[in-house]
């Protein structure tokens, strides 16, 4: 079995695959400092709770945007799962060519999403990841990662809002019944959710116009992406497992090329 690990700024998301079947996915917080033993105990404990024997994990692949935790995490994988993980970077043979001005600065998560998005679209794609940041990646018809727009994530914007305004409370992010709010909480919810919808539609429109890829396939992922995808026709598919599937595809490619 293959363990895929996506290390984001807020959460570490993991998925276990048997061939192409995702047996389970789980999360832990990223920002809490952990030793390699703590990572090892946590990972093995969650696997066992999901009735997955850690000893049956034959390979591990990691994409991370948080370099500070990688020494402890990779050490945990080696010690507790008895395998050396593959680490995705801009230099990895992923099948996607990064042709931006500074490829080495491209986040591994974006490369992984591009791999999965191109596999779904079979051609030009825009992949939108609604995470700590909201990223819009443009993949060209020849499997090239060509451009990216980065904006504050919906929850990040919300924390900034109630963290910077003393009279505004922390709220649950969801679509209110009407954009015409009559009280503070639904007013904040409307601003965050409808604002994100409007931003998404405008950015996708401009990306299509400037790239010339007018029939580009638009895929969304990330926890809050489901809320936005339901409310706009500019998103063709919402796939919460996109990044994990991208990691699986990259692992399969690397294994074939060994």
Long-range contacts (C-beta under 8 A, 24 or more apart in sequence): 1-52, 1-56, 1-57, 1-58, 2-57, 2-58, 2-59, 2-60, 2-61, 2-248, 2-251, 3-43, 3-57, 3-59, 3-60, 3-61, 3-77, 3-81, 4-60, 4-61, 4-62, 4-244, 4-247, 4-248, 4-251, 5-60, 5-61, 5-62, 5-63, 5-64, 5-73, 5-85, 5-247, 6-62, 6-63, 6-64, 6-109, 6-112, 6-243, 6-244, 6-247, 7-62, 7-63, 7-64, 7-65, 7-66, 7-69, 7-70, 7-73, 8-65, 8-66, 8-109, 8-131, 8-132, 9-65, 9-66, 9-131, 9-132, 9-133, 10-131, 10-132, 12-73, 13-243, 13-244, 14-43, 14-46, 14-244, 15-241, 15-244, 15-247, 15-248, 16-47, 16-50, 16-52, 16-57, 17-244, 17-248, 20-248, 22-241, 22-244, 22-245, 23-50, 23-52, 24-50, 24-52, 25-241, 25-244, 26-50, 30-66, 30-69, 33-69, 34-69, 34-72, 35-72, 36-71, 36-72, 36-73, 36-75, 36-76, 36-79, 37-76, 37-79, 38-72, 38-76, 39-72, 39-73, 39-75, 39-76, 39-77, 39-80, 40-76, 40-77, 40-79, 40-80, 40-81, 41-80, 43-76, 43-77, 43-80, 43-81, 44-80, 44-81, 54-80, 54-81, 55-82, 57-81, 57-83, 58-83, 59-83, 59-86, 59-251, 59-255, 60-85, 60-86, 61-85, 61-86, 61-87, 61-88, 61-247, 61-248, 61-250, 61-251, 61-254, 62-86, 62-87, 62-88, 62-247, 63-87, 63-88, 63-108, 63-109, 63-111, 63-112, 63-243, 63-247, 64-108, 65-107, 65-108, 65-109, 86-250, 86-251, 86-254, 88-112, 88-247, 88-250, 92-250, 92-254, 93-253, 93-254, 93-257, 94-250, 94-253, 95-143, 95-249, 95-250, 95-253, 96-139, 96-143, 96-144, 96-145, 97-142, 97-143, 97-144, 97-145, 98-144, 98-145, 99-144, 99-145, 99-146, 100-145, 100-146, 100-147, 100-148, 106-145, 106-148, 107-135, 109-243, 110-135, 110-137, 110-145, 110-148, 111-145, 112-243, 112-246, 112-247, 112-250, 113-137, 113-221, 113-242, 113-243, 113-246, 114-139, 114-145, 114-246, 115-246, 115-249, 115-250, 116-239, 116-242, 116-243, 116-245, 116-246, 116-249, 117-217, 117-219, 117-242, 117-246, 118-143, 119-245, 119-246, 119-249, 120-217, 120-219, 120-237, 120-239, 121-216, 121-217, 121-219, 123-216, 123-217, 124-211, 124-213, 124-215, 124-216, 124-217, 125-216, 125-217, 125-218, 125-219, 126-204, 126-207, 126-208, 126-216, 126-217, 126-218, 126-219, 127-219, 127-220, 127-221, 127-242, 128-200, 128-204, 128-218, 128-219, 128-220, 128-221, 128-222, 128-225, 128-235, 129-220, 129-221, 129-222, 129-225, 129-242, 129-243, 130-154, 130-196, 130-220, 130-221, 130-222, 130-223, 130-224, 130-225, 130-228, 131-222, 131-223, 132-156, 134-196, 134-199, 134-222, 136-203, 136-204, 136-207, 138-207, 138-211, 138-213, 138-216, 140-211, 140-213, 141-213, 146-211, 147-207, 147-211, 149-203, 149-207, 151-199, 151-203, 153-222, 153-224, 154-192, 154-193, 154-196, 154-224, 154-228, 155-224, 157-192, 157-195, 158-188, 158-192, 161-188, 161-191, 161-192, 162-188, 173-224, 173-227, 174-227, 175-227, 175-231, 193-227, 193-228, 193-231, 196-224, 196-228, 197-228, 197-231, 197-232, 200-228, 200-232, 200-234, 200-235, 201-232, 201-234, 204-234, 204-235, 205-234
